[in-house]
Amino acid sequence: MSADLTEWFAGDAVPMARTLGIELVDVEPDKVVAKVEAREELSTSSDAMHGGAIMAVADTLGAIGTVANMPRGARTTTVESKTNFFRAVPVGSTLTAEATPLHRGRTTQVWQTRLTGENGKLAALVTQTQMVLYPD
């Protein structure tokens, strides 16, 4: 992982990531991997991780991947996101998320995040488009 990106992530740049408890495992221009404990605070009434929390994890990884591929001084924002859910992630288990780029252009990037449970089975698949914003 790049030291600059690690410092950016560990700082106040992504407060939502702290709330979610995202633990970055690997950040490369071609892949971002993270783990998240499915905690009660992130759950539904059925003791499964809330779909919105799962989507937020994927959104965060797509943004981190975009930051790893854009020039210094640029910013990013999500402009579109699509999620398919396949199975629940039980509270007390660990969610693993792996984001890979489908497109890395100058003004947009598209990332796909596979989110799996501890059994390695696909829980959700998220495809998102990030816009790259350049300083004036």
C-alpha positions, 0 to 999 in steps of 0.5 A, spaced: 500 500 500 502 506 498 504 510 504 500 517 502 494 513 501 494 509 507 495 516 511 489 519 507 485 513 509 487 513 516 486 520 517 479 524 517 478 523 509 473 517 510 470 518 517 464 513 514 470 508 513 471 508 521 464 507 523 463 501 518 470 498 521 473 497 514 480 494 515 484 495 509 488 489 507 491 491 500 490 497 496 493 497 489 491 501 482 488 494 480 485 492 486 482 494 493 481 488 499 478 490 505 475 486 511 469 488 515 466 485 522 458 484 521 457 488 528 450 489 531 450 496 529 451 495 522 445 489 522 438 489 521 432 486 525 434 479 522 441 479 525 444 480 518 448 485 516 444 491 513 444 492 505 446 499 506 452 498 510 454 493 505 453 498 499 457 503 503 463 498 504 463 497 496 462 505 495 468 506 500 472 501 496 471 504 489 472 511 492 479 508 494 481 505 488 479 511 484 484 515 489 489 510 487 489 511 480 488 519 480 492 525 480 494 528 486 490 534 487 484 531 484 477 528 488 472 523 486 465 522 488 460 517 486 455 518 480 452 511 480 451 505 484 448 498 482 447 492 487 445 485 487 444 481 493 445 474 493 445 472 501 445 474 508 452 476 512 450 474 519 452 478 525 458 476 528 461 474 521 467 477 517 465 480 510 471 480 505 470 485 499 475 486 493 474 491 488 477 491 481 477 496 476 472 495 470 474 502 467 479 507 469 478 513 464 481 521 465 474 523 468 470 517 470 472 510 473 468 504 474 469 499 479 466 492 481 466 490 488 465 482 490 463 482 497 463 475 500 462 472 507 466 467 511 464 461 507 467 465 501 460 465 497 458 471 494 453 476 498 453 482 494 456 484 487 456 492 486 458 496 480 459 503 481 461 509 477 466 514 480 467 521 477 474 524 477 474 532 479 480 536 478 481 543 481 479 549 477 
